[in-house]
Amino acid sequence: MKSVEALVEDIRLVSEERYETIQAVRTLIRKLVKPLSEEVKYGGILFSSGEQFGGVFAYKDHVSVEFSMGAAIIDTFEYLEGGGKLRRHLKLASPADIESKRLAEYVPLAVRAANDAA
């Protein structure tokens, strides 16, 4: 299985901006969530803290932060996208979107939603 660092370096070869965005997302989540584990799955990096609560994925034109139980989050900021049964995501075009789309406020809600659903 590919390591997180190997995946991140592969992303860097394709897009410096996607790399910077993913690293900024990872830094923020590491600061907010303890304990935290990361694993490579489904082509991205999945985050767990007791329960898997989300992940970060690089696409051609953006980075997506996916929340496993995002449909259970009360989205007062209205930045979450997606209409599936469980998941919701934030699309980040650049590292600046991490702050403008309030990722730091969504992460604790995502962790709580995942743990409540377990």
C-alpha positions as CSV (number, residue, x, y, z in Angstrom):
1,M,0.0,0.0,0.0
2,K,1.2,3.5,-0.9
3,S,2.3,5.6,2.0
4,V,0.7,9.0,2.7
5,E,4.0,10.8,2.0
6,A,4.5,8.9,-1.3
7,L,1.0,10.0,-2.4
8,V,1.6,13.6,-1.4
9,E,4.8,13.6,-3.4
10,D,3.0,12.2,-6.4
11,I,0.5,15.0,-6.1
12,R,3.3,17.5,-5.9
13,L,4.6,16.3,-9.3
14,V,1.3,17.0,-10.9
15,S,0.3,20.3,-9.2
16,E,2.2,22.4,-6.7
17,E,-1.0,24.2,-5.8
18,R,-2.9,21.0,-5.1
19,Y,0.1,19.8,-3.0
20,E,0.2,23.0,-1.0
21,T,-3.6,22.8,-0.4
22,I,-3.5,19.2,0.7
23,Q,-0.5,19.9,3.1
24,A,-2.4,22.9,4.5
25,V,-5.5,20.8,5.1
26,R,-3.4,18.0,6.8
27,T,-1.7,20.6,9.0
28,L,-5.0,22.1,10.1
29,I,-6.6,18.7,10.8
30,R,-3.5,17.5,12.8
31,K,-3.8,20.7,14.9
32,L,-7.6,20.2,15.5
33,V,-7.9,16.5,16.0
34,K,-6.2,14.3,18.5
35,P,-5.6,11.4,18.2
36,L,-5.5,11.3,14.4
37,S,-4.5,8.7,12.0
38,E,-4.1,9.0,8.2
39,E,-4.2,6.2,5.6
40,V,-4.1,6.1,1.8
41,K,-7.4,4.7,0.4
42,Y,-9.6,5.4,-2.6
43,G,-6.8,7.6,-4.1
44,G,-6.8,10.0,-1.3
45,I,-5.8,10.4,2.4
46,L,-8.5,9.3,4.9
47,F,-8.6,10.7,8.4
48,S,-9.7,8.8,11.6
49,S,-10.0,9.7,15.2
50,G,-11.7,6.7,16.8
51,E,-13.9,6.6,13.7
52,Q,-13.1,7.6,10.1
53,F,-14.5,11.1,9.7
54,G,-13.3,12.2,6.3
55,G,-10.5,12.6,3.8
56,V,-8.7,14.8,1.3
57,F,-8.5,14.1,-2.4
58,A,-6.7,15.9,-5.2
59,Y,-8.6,16.4,-8.5
60,K,-7.5,18.1,-11.7
61,D,-8.9,21.6,-10.8
62,H,-9.4,21.4,-7.0
63,V,-8.9,19.6,-3.8
64,S,-11.9,18.0,-2.1
65,V,-12.3,17.6,1.7
66,E,-14.8,14.8,2.1
67,F,-16.8,14.3,5.3
68,S,-18.0,10.7,5.9
69,M,-21.1,11.7,7.7
70,G,-21.4,15.2,6.3
71,A,-25.2,14.9,5.8
72,A,-25.5,14.9,9.6
73,I,-23.7,18.3,9.9
74,I,-25.9,21.3,10.3
75,D,-24.3,23.5,7.6
76,T,-24.9,27.0,8.9
77,F,-22.1,28.3,6.6
78,E,-23.6,26.7,3.5
79,Y,-20.3,25.7,1.9
80,L,-20.9,21.9,1.9
81,E,-21.6,20.3,-1.4
82,G,-23.1,17.0,-2.4
83,G,-26.5,15.3,-2.2
84,G,-25.6,11.7,-1.3
85,K,-27.1,9.8,1.6
86,L,-24.2,10.4,3.9
87,R,-21.2,12.3,2.5
88,R,-20.7,16.0,1.9
89,H,-17.6,17.8,0.7
90,L,-15.8,21.2,0.5
91,K,-14.2,22.1,-2.8
92,L,-11.0,24.0,-2.3
93,A,-9.4,25.7,-5.4
94,S,-6.4,27.0,-3.4
95,P,-5.0,27.1,0.1
96,A,-6.9,30.4,0.7
97,D,-10.2,28.5,0.5
98,I,-9.3,26.6,3.7
99,E,-10.0,29.7,5.6
100,S,-12.7,31.3,3.4
101,K,-14.8,28.1,3.4
102,R,-14.2,27.7,7.2
103,L,-12.7,24.2,7.2
104,A,-11.5,24.6,10.8
105,E,-15.1,24.9,11.9
106,Y,-16.4,22.0,9.9
107,V,-13.7,19.5,11.1
108,P,-14.9,19.2,14.7
109,L,-18.5,18.8,13.4
110,A,-17.4,16.0,11.1
111,V,-15.6,14.2,13.9
112,R,-18.6,14.5,16.1
113,A,-21.0,13.3,13.3
114,A,-18.8,10.2,12.6
115,N,-18.5,9.3,16.3
116,D,-22.2,9.8,16.9
117,A,-23.1,7.5,13.9
118,A,-20.8,4.7,15.2
